[in-house]
Amino acid sequence: QRDYGEEIWTDIKGAIEDAKTQIYKERDQANCQKVILVWSPKNGTNWRKLVMPMYKMHRKSTPKPICYGELRDEMSKLFDNISIDYLEGDDIFHMLANKIPDSVVVSIDKDQYTLPDVEYLRPHTMAWPQYTSLDYANYYWLYQVLIGDSTDGYKGLVGCGPKRAEKILSEFLDTGIDPRGLSTHVFNFDGAWEAVVKAYKEKGQMNWLEQAQMARILRVGDYCSETHRVKLFNPDKEQWWQLPK
């Protein structure tokens, strides 16, 4: 769409062609043959808003592009697609990728680095897909717990930026290079989690568990379709959140 001040113009035909071009380009970049589009629910339901009502509240002031709904409908006619009520699109990636051999998660969202054992492509920053190990996924997840994500409405540890987060976590992360020249990671999650909790306590913050739950993109085993429940991260007990039916 184009904003001309008094009027906003949109061209749905042009939008469809642009979207198809982008999808095919990223499919080829991922070296895949088929495409599945992953949507967040049309009805706006989101389990994180139930757990933390302030999640993404500030985004309400930003309207979606005029033709977004129509474009989504048209793309859904052209490509296989999936959405699940109360799950963000991000929450579906890991479950879907684990069911489809040789699949690649394609997203511009850096949060996908928190998904273990997947091939991931950020098309605007990577030339080809990269494998994310469990150790690196856990490292990046706790990194997000510390720095927060202002766009999603969870603030993390007050005053903690990337350098401070890396300093807190660095002693628990060993990196290396394998015979193929690829990076390897070994991460002491339990020790790092204790350090994260300690850092929160030193700041007088008691919301480390809530922040970790908001920062965690759902993984295989975190959602039960039969009972319609989401498993919340909690190292002290098994904690499930019952979703409305």
C-alpha positions as CSV (number, residue, x, y, z in Angstrom):
1,Q,0.0,0.0,0.0
2,R,1.0,3.6,-0.5
3,D,0.1,6.4,1.9
4,Y,-0.5,9.7,0.1
5,G,-1.5,11.6,3.2
6,E,-5.2,12.1,2.7
7,E,-5.6,8.7,0.9
8,I,-4.1,5.3,1.1
9,W,-4.0,3.2,-2.0
10,T,-3.5,-0.5,-2.4
11,D,-3.3,-2.8,-5.3
12,I,-4.4,-6.4,-4.4
13,K,-3.3,-7.8,-7.8
14,G,0.2,-6.3,-7.4
15,A,0.3,-7.5,-3.8
16,I,-0.5,-11.1,-4.9
17,E,2.2,-11.1,-7.5
18,D,4.7,-9.6,-5.2
19,A,3.9,-12.2,-2.5
20,K,4.2,-15.1,-5.0
21,T,7.5,-13.8,-6.2
22,Q,8.8,-13.6,-2.6
23,I,7.6,-17.0,-1.6
24,Y,9.1,-18.7,-4.7
25,K,12.4,-16.9,-4.2
26,E,12.6,-18.0,-0.6
27,R,11.5,-21.5,-1.4
28,D,14.4,-21.8,-3.9
29,Q,16.8,-20.2,-1.4
30,A,15.8,-22.8,1.1
31,N,16.4,-25.5,-1.6
32,C,12.9,-26.9,-1.1
33,Q,10.2,-27.9,-3.6
34,K,7.0,-27.4,-1.6
35,V,5.6,-24.5,0.5
36,I,3.4,-24.5,3.6
37,L,2.3,-21.1,4.8
38,V,2.1,-20.8,8.6
39,W,-0.5,-18.2,9.9
40,S,-1.4,-16.8,13.2
41,P,-5.2,-17.2,13.9
42,K,-7.5,-14.9,12.0
43,N,-9.5,-14.4,15.2
44,G,-6.5,-12.9,17.0
45,T,-6.5,-15.5,19.8
46,N,-3.1,-15.9,21.5
47,W,-2.2,-18.0,24.5
48,R,0.4,-15.5,25.6
49,K,-2.1,-12.8,26.1
50,L,-4.0,-15.1,28.5
51,V,-0.8,-15.7,30.5
52,M,0.5,-12.1,30.3
53,P,-2.3,-9.6,29.3
54,M,0.1,-6.9,28.4
55,Y,1.7,-9.1,25.7
56,K,1.8,-7.1,22.4
57,M,-0.7,-4.6,23.8
58,H,1.1,-1.6,22.2
59,R,0.7,-3.2,18.7
60,K,-3.1,-2.4,18.8
61,S,-2.4,1.1,17.6
62,T,-0.8,-0.1,14.4
63,P,-3.4,-1.3,11.9
64,K,-2.6,-4.0,9.4
65,P,-2.2,-3.1,5.8
66,I,-5.5,-2.5,4.0
67,C,-5.4,-5.6,1.8
68,Y,-3.8,-8.0,4.3
69,G,-6.9,-10.0,4.9
70,E,-7.7,-10.4,1.2
71,L,-4.1,-11.2,0.4
72,R,-4.0,-13.9,3.1
73,D,-7.1,-15.4,1.6
74,E,-5.7,-15.5,-1.9
75,M,-2.4,-17.0,-0.7
76,S,-4.3,-19.7,1.2
77,K,-5.9,-20.6,-2.1
78,L,-2.6,-21.0,-3.9
79,F,-0.5,-22.7,-1.2
80,D,-0.9,-25.3,1.5
81,N,-1.3,-23.5,4.8
82,I,-2.0,-24.0,8.5
83,S,-3.2,-22.0,11.5
84,I,-4.2,-23.1,15.0
85,D,-6.4,-21.1,17.4
86,Y,-4.4,-19.5,20.3
87,L,-1.1,-20.4,18.7
88,E,1.0,-17.8,17.0
89,G,2.5,-18.8,13.7
90,D,5.9,-19.1,15.3
91,D,4.5,-21.7,17.7
92,I,3.6,-24.1,14.9
93,F,7.0,-24.1,13.2
94,H,8.8,-26.7,15.4
95,M,5.9,-29.1,15.5
96,L,5.5,-28.9,11.7
97,A,9.2,-29.1,10.9
98,N,9.5,-32.3,13.0
99,K,6.8,-34.0,11.1
100,I,8.2,-33.2,7.7
101,P,11.7,-34.7,6.8
102,D,14.2,-32.3,5.2
103,S,12.0,-29.3,5.9
104,V,13.3,-25.7,6.4
105,V,11.8,-23.0,8.6
106,V,11.8,-19.8,6.7
107,S,11.2,-16.6,8.7
108,I,12.6,-13.1,9.1
109,D,12.0,-13.4,12.9
110,K,15.2,-14.1,14.9
111,D,13.1,-15.9,17.5
112,Q,13.3,-19.0,15.4
113,Y,16.9,-19.3,16.6
114,T,15.3,-20.7,19.8
115,L,13.9,-23.7,17.9
116,P,16.2,-26.8,18.4
117,D,17.1,-29.4,15.8
118,V,15.8,-27.5,12.7
119,E,17.2,-26.1,9.5
120,Y,16.4,-22.3,9.7
121,L,16.6,-19.6,7.0
122,R,16.4,-15.9,7.6
123,P,16.2,-15.0,4.0
124,H,17.3,-11.4,4.3
125,T,20.5,-12.2,6.3
126,M,21.4,-15.7,5.3
127,A,22.5,-17.1,2.0
128,W,21.4,-20.6,2.9
129,P,19.7,-22.5,5.8
130,Q,21.6,-23.2,8.9
131,Y,21.1,-25.9,11.5
132,T,20.2,-24.9,15.0
133,S,21.3,-27.3,17.8
134,L,19.5,-27.8,21.1
135,D,22.4,-26.2,22.9
136,Y,22.4,-23.1,20.8
137,A,18.6,-22.9,20.8
138,N,18.6,-22.9,24.6
139,Y,21.4,-20.3,24.7
140,Y,19.5,-18.0,22.4
141,W,16.3,-18.5,24.4
142,L,17.9,-17.4,27.7
143,Y,19.6,-14.6,25.8
144,Q,16.1,-13.4,24.8
145,V,14.9,-13.8,28.4
146,L,17.6,-11.4,29.5
147,I,17.3,-8.7,26.8
148,G,13.5,-9.0,26.4
149,D,11.6,-8.0,23.3
150,S,10.0,-4.6,23.3
151,T,8.1,-5.4,20.1
152,D,6.3,-8.3,21.9
153,G,5.8,-6.4,25.1
154,Y,8.0,-8.4,27.5
155,K,10.9,-6.3,28.8
156,G,13.3,-8.9,30.2
157,L,15.9,-7.9,32.7
158,V,15.8,-4.2,33.4
159,G,18.9,-2.5,31.9
160,C,20.2,-5.6,30.3
161,G,21.4,-5.3,26.7
162,P,23.1,-7.7,24.4
163,K,26.6,-7.3,25.9
164,R,25.4,-7.8,29.5
165,A,23.4,-10.9,28.4
166,E,26.3,-12.4,26.6
167,K,28.5,-11.8,29.7
168,I,26.1,-13.5,32.0
169,L,25.7,-16.6,29.7
170,S,29.2,-16.8,28.2
171,E,30.7,-18.9,31.0
172,F,28.1,-21.6,30.3
173,L,28.7,-21.8,26.6
174,D,31.5,-23.6,24.9
175,T,31.9,-23.0,21.1
176,G,34.1,-24.8,18.6
177,I,34.4,-25.9,15.0
178,D,33.7,-29.4,13.7
179,P,35.6,-31.2,10.9
180,R,33.3,-29.7,8.4
181,G,34.1,-26.2,9.5
182,L,30.7,-25.6,11.1
183,S,30.2,-24.0,14.5
184,T,29.4,-26.3,17.5
185,H,27.9,-25.3,20.8
186,V,27.8,-27.0,24.3
187,F,25.6,-25.1,26.7
188,N,25.1,-25.7,30.4
189,F,21.4,-24.8,30.6
190,D,20.9,-25.5,34.3
191,G,23.8,-23.4,35.3
192,A,22.8,-20.6,33.0
193,W,19.2,-20.6,34.2
194,E,20.5,-20.2,37.8
195,A,22.6,-17.2,36.6
196,V,19.5,-15.7,34.9
197,V,17.4,-16.0,38.1
198,K,20.3,-14.6,40.1
199,A,20.6,-11.6,37.8
200,Y,16.8,-10.9,38.1
201,K,16.9,-11.1,41.9
202,E,19.8,-8.7,42.0
203,K,17.7,-6.2,40.2
204,G,14.8,-6.8,42.5
205,Q,12.7,-8.4,39.7
206,M,10.6,-11.5,40.5
207,N,9.2,-12.1,37.0
208,W,11.9,-14.3,35.5
209,L,9.6,-17.2,35.0
210,E,7.0,-15.2,33.2
211,Q,9.6,-13.7,31.0
212,A,11.0,-17.1,30.2
213,Q,7.6,-18.4,29.3
214,M,6.9,-15.4,27.0
215,A,10.3,-15.8,25.3
216,R,9.9,-19.5,24.6
217,I,8.5,-20.4,21.2
218,L,6.6,-23.6,21.6
219,R,8.5,-26.8,20.8
220,V,7.4,-30.4,20.2
221,G,5.6,-31.5,23.4
222,D,4.6,-28.0,24.5
223,Y,1.2,-28.2,22.9
224,C,-1.4,-30.9,23.3
225,S,-4.1,-30.8,20.5
226,E,-6.3,-33.4,22.3
227,T,-6.6,-31.5,25.5
228,H,-6.1,-28.1,24.0
229,R,-3.4,-27.2,26.5
230,V,-0.1,-25.3,26.3
231,K,2.9,-26.5,28.5
232,L,4.5,-23.5,30.2
233,F,8.2,-23.6,31.0
234,N,8.7,-24.2,34.7
235,P,11.8,-26.0,36.0
236,D,10.2,-26.7,39.4
237,K,6.9,-28.4,38.3
238,E,4.9,-29.4,35.3
239,Q,2.7,-26.5,34.4
240,W,0.0,-26.6,31.7
241,W,-2.3,-23.7,30.6
242,Q,-5.8,-24.8,29.6
243,L,-6.9,-22.9,26.5
244,P,-10.6,-22.0,25.8
245,K,-12.4,-24.4,23.5
